[in-house]
Amino acid sequence: MTTVFIISAPSGSGKSTLVARLMARDPGLMFSVSYTTRKPRGHEVDGESYRFVARADFEAMIARDEFLEWAQVFGNYYGTHRGILEQARAAGKDLVLDIDVQGARQLKSRIPEAVTVFILAPSRQILEQRLRARGEDRDDVISRRLREAAGEIRRYNDYDYVLINRDLEESDAVLSAIVRAERVRRTRIEDQIRPILDTFQV
């Protein structure tokens, strides 16, 4: 059975770094590459970071109901294609989705058993420092991201786990532990306990 892990965070919280480390360590995971209409940043490669598509193409995909979830964030579309879940199931892997709060809410309504993790920086000041250190956004964009972060953080109760990213190594270990624990919880009856019970049958 494929477990779906939904990971969300305000921009600058360290989510992408943590997810990259998790994926590099765990061969039993498949990463869902989201579709987006925004332009690539820095060294982002099409098909790895995102699938970059034209706005008209994305809207046509919405009309064909090709997305498990989609949202418009900062004027750009982002979405998760339905096909990725089937790919993960066929490969016998668990699926990791790096999506925003809006998308997480939609996806959880469609896949209630999905495991949700919210990552946040320890304070507004640290979040701002991280955003500025990236060197990708103008001052007005950073201000907008910080305002958005306040609203996103207020939704923390919607998530199964909240991870405060104070230290990268510690957060990395916690995220990996969540994945391991959920695998044990999801498979404990059929895969582990049932064969033991069968040995007691007389």
KOLBAGU-844306 format. One line per 10 residues: their letters; for each residue z, y negated, x negated of N, C-alpha, C, O. Coordinates in steps of 0.1 Angstrom, whole numbers. Example, Ala and Ser with C-alpha at 12.3 -4.5 7.8 and 13.67 -1.06 7.14 Angstrom:
# residues 2
as) 78/57/-132/78/45/-123/78/33/-132/85/33/-142; 71/22/-128/71/11/-137/79/0/-129/80/-11/-134
END
This chain:
# residues 202
mttvfiisap) 0/12/-8/0/0/0/0/-13/-9/8/-14/-18; -9/-22/-6/-10/-34/-14/1/-44/-9/1/-48/3; 9/-49/-18/18/-60/-15/11/-73/-18/6/-75/-29; 12/-83/-9/7/-96/-12/18/-106/-16/28/-107/-9; 16/-112/-28/26/-122/-33/19/-136/-32/9/-138/-38; 26/-144/-24/21/-158/-22/30/-167/-31/42/-167/-29; 24/-174/-40/32/-183/-49/27/-198/-47/16/-201/-48; 37/-206/-43/34/-220/-41/43/-229/-49/54/-225/-54; 38/-242/-51/46/-251/-59/40/-265/-58/28/-266/-57; 48/-276/-59/42/-289/-61/34/-289/-74/38/-283/-84
sgsgkstlva) 24/-297/-75/16/-299/-87/25/-303/-99/34/-312/-97; 24/-296/-110/32/-300/-122/45/-292/-123/53/-294/-132; 47/-282/-114/60/-274/-114/59/-263/-124/70/-257/-127; 48/-260/-130/46/-249/-139/41/-236/-133/42/-226/-140; 37/-237/-121/32/-225/-114/21/-218/-121/21/-206/-123; 11/-225/-125/-1/-219/-131/3/-211/-144/-3/-200/-146; 11/-217/-152/16/-211/-164/23/-198/-161/21/-188/-168; 32/-198/-151/40/-187/-148/31/-176/-142/33/-164/-146; 22/-179/-134/13/-169/-128/4/-163/-139/2/-151/-138; -1/-171/-148/-9/-166/-159/-1/-156/-167/-7/-145/-171
rlmardpglm) 11/-159/-170/20/-149/-178/22/-137/-170/22/-126/-176; 25/-138/-157/27/-126/-149/15/-117/-149/16/-105/-150; 3/-123/-147/-9/-115/-146/-12/-108/-159/-17/-97/-160; -9/-115/-171/-12/-109/-184/-3/-97/-187/-7/-88/-194; 8/-97/-181/18/-87/-184/16/-74/-174/19/-63/-178; 12/-77/-162/12/-66/-152/-2/-62/-148/-8/-69/-140; -6/-50/-152/-20/-46/-149/-21/-41/-134/-32/-39/-129; -10/-40/-128/-10/-36/-114/-12/-47/-104/-11/-45/-92; -15/-59/-109/-17/-71/-101/-32/-75/-102/-38/-74/-112; -37/-80/-91/-50/-87/-90/-48/-101/-86/-40/-104/-76
fsvsyttrkp) -54/-111/-92/-53/-125/-89/-64/-129/-79/-76/-126/-81; -60/-136/-69/-70/-141/-59/-75/-154/-64/-67/-164/-64; -87/-155/-67/-94/-167/-71/-98/-175/-59/-107/-171/-52; -92/-187/-57/-94/-195/-45/-108/-202/-46/-112/-205/-57; -113/-205/-35/-125/-213/-34/-121/-228/-32/-111/-231/-26; -128/-237/-39/-124/-251/-37/-137/-260/-38/-147/-256/-44; -136/-272/-32/-147/-282/-33/-144/-292/-44/-152/-301/-46; -132/-291/-50/-130/-302/-60/-137/-298/-73/-142/-287/-75; -138/-308/-82/-145/-306/-95/-136/-299/-105/-124/-301/-104; -142/-292/-114/-134/-285/-124/-126/-295/-133/-131/-306/-136
rghevdgesy) -114/-291/-137/-106/-300/-146/-105/-293/-160/-104/-281/-161; -105/-301/-170/-103/-296/-184/-112/-284/-187/-124/-285/-187; -105/-273/-190/-113/-261/-195/-114/-251/-184/-117/-239/-186; -113/-255/-171/-114/-245/-160/-128/-240/-159/-138/-247/-161; -129/-226/-157/-141/-219/-157/-144/-214/-143/-135/-208/-136; -156/-216/-137/-159/-211/-124/-157/-196/-123/-162/-189/-132; -150/-191/-113/-148/-177/-112/-135/-172/-118/-131/-161/-116; -129/-181/-126/-116/-177/-133/-105/-185/-127/-95/-180/-121; -105/-198/-128/-95/-207/-123/-97/-208/-108/-88/-206/-100; -109/-212/-104/-114/-213/-90/-128/-209/-89/-135/-208/-99
rfvaradfea) -133/-208/-77/-147/-207/-74/-151/-220/-68/-147/-224/-57; -158/-228/-76/-162/-242/-72/-175/-242/-64/-185/-237/-68; -174/-247/-52/-185/-247/-43/-187/-261/-37/-178/-269/-37; -199/-263/-31/-202/-276/-25/-194/-277/-12/-191/-267/-5; -191/-289/-7/-184/-291/5/-191/-285/17/-185/-278/26; -205/-286/18/-212/-281/29/-211/-266/29/-211/-259/40; -212/-259/17/-210/-245/16/-197/-240/21/-196/-230/28; -186/-247/17/-173/-244/21/-172/-245/37/-166/-236/43; -177/-255/42/-176/-257/57/-184/-247/64/-180/-243/75; -195/-242/58/-203/-231/64/-195/-218/64/-195/-210/74
miardeflew) -187/-216/54/-178/-204/53/-167/-205/63/-163/-194/69; -162/-217/65/-152/-218/76/-158/-214/89/-151/-207/97; -170/-219/92/-176/-217/105/-179/-202/107/-179/-197/118; -181/-194/96/-183/-180/96/-170/-172/96/-170/-160/96; -159/-179/96/-145/-173/96/-143/-164/84/-138/-152/85; -148/-168/72/-147/-160/60/-134/-161/52/-131/-154/43; -125/-170/57/-112/-173/49/-100/-167/56/-99/-168/69; -91/-161/48/-78/-157/54/-70/-169/56/-62/-170/66; -72/-180/48/-65/-193/50/-74/-203/43/-81/-200/33; -73/-215/48/-79/-227/41/-71/-239/45/-65/-240/55
aqvfgnyygt) -72/-249/36/-66/-262/38/-73/-273/31/-81/-270/22; -71/-285/36/-76/-297/29/-65/-304/22/-55/-308/28; -66/-305/9/-55/-311/1/-61/-322/-8/-70/-320/-16; -55/-334/-7/-60/-345/-15/-75/-347/-13/-82/-351/-23; -80/-345/-1/-94/-347/2/-104/-336/-2/-116/-337/0; -98/-325/-8/-107/-313/-11/-102/-301/-4/-91/-299/0; -112/-292/-1/-109/-280/6/-105/-269/-5/-109/-269/-16; -95/-260/0/-91/-249/-8/-90/-237/2/-86/-239/13; -94/-225/-2/-93/-214/7/-93/-200/0/-98/-199/-12; -88/-190/7/-87/-176/2/-97/-168/10/-96/-167/22
hrgileqara) -107/-162/3/-117/-154/10/-111/-141/15/-103/-135/8; -116/-136/26/-111/-124/32/-113/-112/23/-105/-102/22; -124/-112/15/-128/-101/7/-119/-97/-4/-118/-85/-8; -111/-106/-8/-102/-103/-20/-91/-93/-16/-87/-85/-25; -86/-93/-4/-76/-84/0/-82/-70/1/-75/-60/-4; -94/-68/5/-100/-55/6/-102/-50/-9/-101/-38/-12; -106/-59/-18/-108/-55/-32/-95/-50/-38/-96/-40/-45; -84/-57/-35/-71/-53/-41/-67/-39/-35/-63/-31/-43; -69/-37/-22/-66/-24/-16/-74/-13/-22/-69/-2/-25; -87/-16/-24/-96/-5/-29/-93/-2/-44/-94/9/-48
agkdlvldid) -88/-12/-51/-84/-10/-65/-69/-4/-66/-65/-1/-77; -62/-4/-55/-48/1/-56/-39/-9/-63/-29/-4/-69; -42/-22/-61/-34/-32/-68/-27/-41/-58/-31/-42/-47; -16/-47/-63/-10/-58/-55/-17/-71/-57/-23/-73/-68; -17/-80/-48/-25/-92/-48/-16/-104/-50/-6/-106/-43; -19/-113/-59/-12/-126/-62/-21/-137/-57/-32/-139/-62; -15/-146/-49/-22/-158/-44/-14/-170/-49/-2/-171/-46; -21/-179/-55/-16/-192/-59/-21/-202/-50/-32/-208/-52; -13/-205/-39/-18/-214/-29/-8/-224/-24/4/-222/-27; -12/-235/-18/-3/-246/-14/5/-242/-1/3/-232/5
vqgarqlksr) 14/-251/2/23/-248/14/15/-246/27/19/-237/34; 5/-254/29/-3/-253/41/-9/-239/42/-8/-232/52; -15/-235/31/-22/-222/30/-12/-211/32/-15/-200/38; -1/-212/25/9/-202/26/14/-199/40/16/-188/44; 16/-210/47/20/-209/61/10/-201/70/13/-193/78; -3/-205/68/-14/-198/75/-14/-183/71/-15/-174/80; -13/-180/58/-14/-166/54/-3/-158/58/-4/-146/62; 9/-164/58/21/-156/63/20/-153/78/25/-142/82; 14/-161/85/12/-158/100/2/-147/102/3/-139/111; -7/-145/92/-17/-134/93/-12/-121/87/-15/-110/91
ipeavtvfil) -4/-123/76/2/-112/69/17/-114/68/22/-118/58; 24/-111/79/39/-113/79/47/-106/68/57/-111/64; 42/-95/63/49/-88/53/47/-93/39/53/-88/30; 38/-103/38/36/-109/24/49/-115/19/58/-120/26; 51/-114/6/63/-119/-1/59/-133/-6/49/-135/-13; 68/-143/-3/65/-157/-7/75/-162/-17/87/-160/-16; 70/-169/-27/78/-175/-38/75/-190/-39/63/-193/-40; 85/-198/-39/83/-213/-41/89/-217/-54/101/-214/-57; 81/-223/-62/85/-228/-76/86/-243/-76/77/-250/-71; 97/-248/-81/98/-262/-82/105/-267/-95/112/-259/-101
apsrqileqr) 102/-279/-99/108/-285/-111/123/-289/-108/126/-290/-96; 131/-290/-118/146/-293/-116/148/-307/-109/159/-308/-103; 139/-316/-111/141/-329/-106/128/-337/-104/118/-333/-110; 128/-348/-97/116/-356/-96/112/-362/-109/100/-363/-112; 122/-366/-117/119/-372/-130/112/-362/-139/102/-365/-146; 116/-349/-139/110/-339/-148/96/-336/-142/87/-334/-150; 94/-335/-129/81/-333/-123/72/-344/-128/60/-341/-131; 76/-356/-127/68/-368/-131/64/-367/-146/52/-369/-149; 74/-363/-154/71/-361/-168/60/-351/-171/51/-353/-179; 61/-340/-164/51/-329/-165/37/-333/-160/27/-330/-167
lrargedrdd) 37/-341/-149/24/-345/-144/17/-355/-154/5/-354/-157; 25/-364/-160/20/-373/-170/16/-366/-183/6/-370/-189; 23/-356/-187/20/-349/-199/7/-342/-198/0/-339/-208; 3/-338/-186/-10/-331/-184/-22/-340/-187/-33/-336/-192; -20/-353/-185/-30/-363/-188/-43/-362/-180/-54/-366/-184; -41/-357/-168/-53/-354/-159/-55/-365/-148/-66/-366/-143; -44/-371/-144/-44/-380/-132/-41/-394/-135/-33/-397/-144; -46/-403/-127/-43/-417/-128/-29/-419/-122/-24/-411/-115; -24/-431/-124/-10/-434/-119/-9/-433/-104/0/-428/-99; -20/-438/-97/-19/-437/-82/-20/-423/-77/-14/-420/-67
visrrlreaa) -27/-414/-84/-27/-400/-81/-14/-393/-83/-9/-385/-75; -8/-397/-95/6/-391/-97/16/-395/-87/24/-387/-82; 15/-408/-83/24/-413/-72/22/-405/-59/32/-402/-52; 10/-403/-56/6/-395/-44/11/-381/-45/17/-375/-35; 10/-375/-57/14/-361/-59/30/-360/-57/35/-350/-52; 37/-370/-62/51/-370/-61/56/-372/-46/65/-365/-42; 48/-380/-39/52/-381/-24/49/-368/-17/57/-364/-9; 38/-362/-21/35/-349/-14/45/-338/-18/49/-330/-10; 50/-339/-31/60/-329/-35/72/-330/-27/78/-319/-24; 77/-342/-23/89/-343/-15/87/-336/-2/97/-329/2
geirryndyd) 76/-337/4/73/-330/17/73/-315/15/78/-308/24; 66/-311/4/65/-296/2/79/-290/-1/81/-279/4; 87/-297/-9/100/-291/-12/109/-289/0/117/-280/1; 107/-298/10/115/-296/23/111/-284/30/119/-280/39; 100/-277/27/96/-265/33/102/-252/26/97/-241/29; 111/-254/17/115/-243/9/121/-231/17/120/-220/13; 127/-235/29/133/-224/37/122/-215/43/126/-204/48; 110/-218/42/99/-210/47/96/-198/37/89/-189/41; 102/-199/25/99/-189/15/110/-179/13/122/-181/15; 106/-167/9/116/-156/6/124/-159/-6/136/-155/-7
yvlinrdlee) 117/-165/-16/124/-168/-29/121/-182/-33/110/-187/-31; 131/-188/-39/129/-202/-45/133/-201/-60/144/-197/-63; 124/-204/-69/126/-203/-83/125/-218/-89/115/-224/-88; 137/-222/-94/137/-235/-101/133/-234/-115/141/-227/-123; 122/-239/-119/116/-237/-132/123/-247/-143/117/-257/-147; 135/-243/-147/142/-251/-157/137/-247/-171/136/-256/-180; 135/-234/-173/132/-229/-186/121/-218/-184/122/-209/-176; 110/-220/-192/98/-211/-190/101/-196/-191/97/-188/-183; 109/-193/-202/111/-178/-204/120/-173/-193/118/-161/-189; 130/-180/-189/139/-175/-178/131/-174/-165/133/-164/-158
sdavlsaivr) 123/-184/-162/115/-184/-149/105/-172/-150/103/-166/-140; 99/-170/-161/90/-159/-163/97/-146/-160/91/-137/-153; 109/-144/-165/116/-131/-163/120/-130/-148/119/-119/-143; 124/-141/-142/128/-140/-128/116/-136/-119/117/-128/-110; 104/-143/-121/92/-140/-113/88/-125/-115/84/-119/-105; 89/-120/-127/85/-106/-129/95/-97/-122/91/-86/-117; 108/-101/-122/118/-93/-115/116/-92/-100/118/-82/-94; 112/-103/-95/109/-104/-80/98/-94/-77/99/-86/-67; 87/-94/-85/76/-84/-83/81/-70/-84/77/-62/-75; 89/-67/-94/94/-53/-95/103/-49/-84/101/-38/-78
aervrrtrie) 112/-58/-80/121/-55/-69/114/-53/-56/117/-44/-48; 104/-61/-53/96/-59/-41/88/-46/-40/87/-40/-30; 83/-42/-52/76/-29/-52/86/-18/-49/82/-8/-42; 98/-18/-54/108/-8/-52/111/-8/-37/112/3/-30; 113/-20/-31/117/-21/-17/106/-16/-8/109/-9/2; 94/-19/-11/83/-15/-2/79/0/-3/75/5/7; 82/6/-14/78/20/-16/89/30/-15/87/42/-16; 101/25/-13/113/34/-14/113/46/-4/117/57/-8; 108/44/8/109/55/18/98/66/15/102/77/12; 86/62/16/75/73/15/73/78/1/72/90/-1
dqirpildtf) 73/69/-8/69/73/-22/80/79/-30/78/88/-39; 93/76/-27/104/80/-35/114/89/-27/117/100/-32; 118/84/-16/129/92/-9/124/104/-1/130/114/-1; 112/103/5/107/114/13/105/127/5/109/137/10; 100/126/-7/99/139/-15/112/145/-18/114/157/-19; 122/136/-21/136/141/-23/142/148/-11/147/159/-12; 140/141/1/145/147/13/138/161/16/144/170/21; 125/162/12/118/174/14/124/186/6/124/197/11; 130/183/-5/137/194/-13/149/199/-6/154/210/-10; 155/192/4/167/196/11/163/205/23/172/210/30
qv) 150/206/26/146/213/38/148/228/35/144/233/25; 154/235/45/156/249/43/149/257/55/150/269/55
END
